């Protein structure tokens, strides 16, 4: 019980920190217009690589754990 009590808030903290750290700053002037100069899109290539690596590692871990249970 205590393990889950500490793990869940830490995971939520790391996930929310990722959004804050990689967010683009805004330059809203308060006019409310939707047209204008948009900032260039943020590259996501490096995040996709990390996502794939973590997914593969988790997949191997799950398969190993499942085979051990049988």
C-alpha positions as a Python dict, from the first residue, in 0.01 Angstrom:
ca = {
    (1, 'X'): (0, 0, 0),
    (2, 'X'): (278, 242, 89),
    (3, 'X'): (460, 167, -236),
    (4, 'X'): (158, 272, -443),
    (5, 'X'): (108, 574, -220),
    (6, 'X'): (450, 708, -324),
    (7, 'X'): (470, 573, -679),
    (8, 'X'): (152, 721, -824),
    (9, 'X'): (225, 1086, -729),
    (10, 'X'): (582, 1055, -857),
    (11, 'X'): (468, 922, -1194),
    (12, 'X'): (210, 1201, -1222),
    (13, 'X'): (478, 1457, -1132),
    (14, 'X'): (717, 1329, -1400),
    (15, 'X'): (446, 1324, -1666),
    (16, 'X'): (329, 1676, -1589),
    (17, 'X'): (686, 1807, -1565),
    (18, 'X'): (748, 1684, -1919),
    (19, 'X'): (466, 1902, -2052),
    (20, 'X'): (594, 2208, -1869),
    (21, 'X'): (959, 2165, -1961),
    (22, 'X'): (900, 2125, -2334),
    (23, 'X'): (616, 2376, -2376),
    (24, 'X'): (667, 2664, -2616),
    (25, 'X'): (633, 3013, -2470),
    (26, 'X'): (334, 3210, -2593),
    (27, 'X'): (324, 3566, -2716),
    (28, 'X'): (-44, 3640, -2669),
    (29, 'X'): (-111, 4012, -2693),
    (30, 'X'): (-467, 3982, -2564),
    (31, 'X'): (-637, 4070, -2891),
    (32, 'X'): (-800, 3728, -2914),
    (33, 'X'): (-736, 3686, -3287),
    (34, 'X'): (-667, 3338, -3418),
    (35, 'X'): (-485, 3445, -3732),
    (36, 'X'): (-135, 3575, -3739),
    (37, 'X'): (220, 3457, -3718),
    (38, 'X'): (228, 3110, -3569),
    (39, 'X'): (547, 2989, -3406),
    (40, 'X'): (721, 2706, -3589),
    (41, 'X'): (608, 2359, -3481),
    (42, 'X'): (814, 2185, -3215),
    (43, 'X'): (1007, 1879, -3332),
    (44, 'X'): (887, 1553, -3180),
    (45, 'X'): (1134, 1315, -3341),
    (46, 'X'): (1346, 1265, -3029),
    (47, 'X'): (1040, 1205, -2811),
    (48, 'X'): (915, 935, -3050),
    (49, 'X'): (1247, 753, -3029),
    (50, 'X'): (1234, 752, -2648),
    (51, 'X'): (873, 634, -2658),
    (52, 'X'): (966, 344, -2888),
    (53, 'X'): (1264, 243, -2671),
    (54, 'X'): (1055, 245, -2354),
    (55, 'X'): (776, 51, -2527),
    (56, 'X'): (1019, -220, -2643),
    (57, 'X'): (1178, -251, -2299),
    (58, 'X'): (837, -270, -2134),
    (59, 'X'): (726, -531, -2388),
    (60, 'X'): (1024, -755, -2312),
    (61, 'X'): (966, -707, -1940),
    (62, 'X'): (599, -801, -1970),
    (63, 'X'): (673, -1111, -2178),
    (64, 'X'): (941, -1223, -1933),
    (65, 'X'): (709, -1167, -1637),
    (66, 'X'): (423, -1350, -1810),
    (67, 'X'): (643, -1652, -1893),
    (68, 'X'): (763, -1668, -1533),
    (69, 'X'): (404, -1678, -1404),
    (70, 'X'): (316, -1979, -1620),
}
